Amino acid sequence: MSLLNADDWTLEAKCRGMQDQLFPEGADQKRARAVCFGCSVRSYCLAEALDNRIEWGVWGGMTERERRQLLRQRSDITSWAAVLCGDHPRQAP
């Protein structure tokens, strides 16, 4: 098994190549979120969005509104990667 770099989780993302579909508005967000369920790198994706305060699109199954609420509720967390991913490099399957 080889170790992936921190950014290499995107190579295993279920949404790879679907970028335009992951930035919907309104009711279409529910359809975009469905892509995230069952994704093997969902926690890495969500940690990326939370740690970098990404404001647009669906990341790790959460909309921008849901992420903002989580960030407000848990302002004590300084590294979402540490919390969600154990801050360990992801190993290839």
C-alpha positions as CSV (number, residue, x, y, z in Angstrom):
1,M,0.0,0.0,0.0
2,S,1.2,3.5,-0.8
3,L,0.5,6.6,1.2
4,L,-1.5,9.3,-0.5
5,N,-0.6,13.0,-0.1
6,A,-3.0,15.2,1.8
7,D,-4.5,16.4,-1.5
8,D,-4.7,13.0,-3.1
9,W,-8.0,12.1,-1.4
10,T,-9.6,13.9,-4.3
11,L,-8.5,11.1,-6.7
12,E,-10.8,8.7,-4.8
13,A,-13.8,11.1,-4.4
14,K,-17.1,9.7,-5.7
15,C,-17.8,13.1,-7.2
16,R,-14.6,13.3,-9.2
17,G,-15.3,15.1,-12.5
18,M,-18.7,16.4,-11.3
19,Q,-17.6,19.8,-10.0
20,D,-20.4,21.9,-11.7
21,Q,-23.0,19.6,-10.2
22,L,-21.7,20.1,-6.7
23,F,-22.4,23.9,-6.6
24,P,-26.2,23.9,-6.9
25,E,-28.7,26.3,-5.4
26,G,-31.8,25.5,-3.3
27,A,-33.5,22.2,-3.7
28,D,-30.8,20.8,-6.0
29,Q,-28.4,20.7,-3.0
30,K,-30.2,17.6,-1.8
31,R,-29.3,15.8,-5.1
32,A,-25.7,16.9,-4.8
33,R,-25.5,15.7,-1.2
34,A,-26.7,12.2,-2.2
35,V,-23.4,11.8,-4.2
36,C,-21.4,12.1,-1.0
37,F,-23.1,9.3,0.8
38,G,-21.0,6.2,0.6
39,C,-18.0,8.1,-0.6
40,S,-14.8,6.6,1.0
41,V,-13.2,10.1,1.4
42,R,-16.2,12.0,2.6
43,S,-14.5,12.9,6.0
44,Y,-11.4,14.3,4.2
45,C,-13.6,16.4,1.9
46,L,-15.6,17.8,4.8
47,A,-12.4,18.5,6.8
48,E,-10.9,20.4,3.7
49,A,-14.0,22.6,3.5
50,L,-14.2,23.3,7.2
51,D,-10.5,23.9,7.8
52,N,-10.3,26.2,4.7
53,R,-13.7,27.9,5.4
54,I,-14.9,27.1,1.9
55,E,-18.2,28.9,1.6
56,W,-19.7,27.5,-1.7
57,G,-20.9,24.1,-2.7
58,V,-21.6,20.7,-1.2
59,W,-18.5,19.3,0.6
60,G,-18.5,16.0,2.5
61,G,-22.3,15.9,2.3
62,M,-22.8,19.3,3.9
63,T,-24.1,22.4,2.4
64,E,-22.5,25.8,3.0
65,R,-25.3,26.7,5.5
66,E,-24.7,23.5,7.4
67,R,-21.0,24.0,7.5
68,R,-21.3,27.6,8.7
69,Q,-23.6,26.5,11.5
70,L,-21.2,23.7,12.5
71,L,-18.3,26.2,12.6
72,R,-20.3,28.5,14.8
73,Q,-21.3,25.7,17.2
74,R,-17.8,24.3,17.4
75,S,-15.5,27.4,17.2
76,D,-13.2,25.6,19.6
77,I,-11.9,23.2,17.0
78,T,-8.8,24.4,15.3
79,S,-8.2,21.3,13.0
80,W,-11.1,19.6,11.5
81,A,-8.7,17.2,9.8
82,A,-7.5,16.0,13.2
83,V,-11.1,15.5,14.4
84,L,-12.6,13.9,11.3
85,C,-9.6,12.1,9.8
86,G,-7.4,11.6,12.8
87,D,-4.9,13.8,11.0
88,H,-3.3,10.6,9.5
89,P,-2.4,10.3,5.9
90,R,-5.0,8.2,4.0
91,Q,-3.8,4.9,2.7
92,A,-4.8,3.6,-0.7
93,P,-7.1,0.7,-0.6
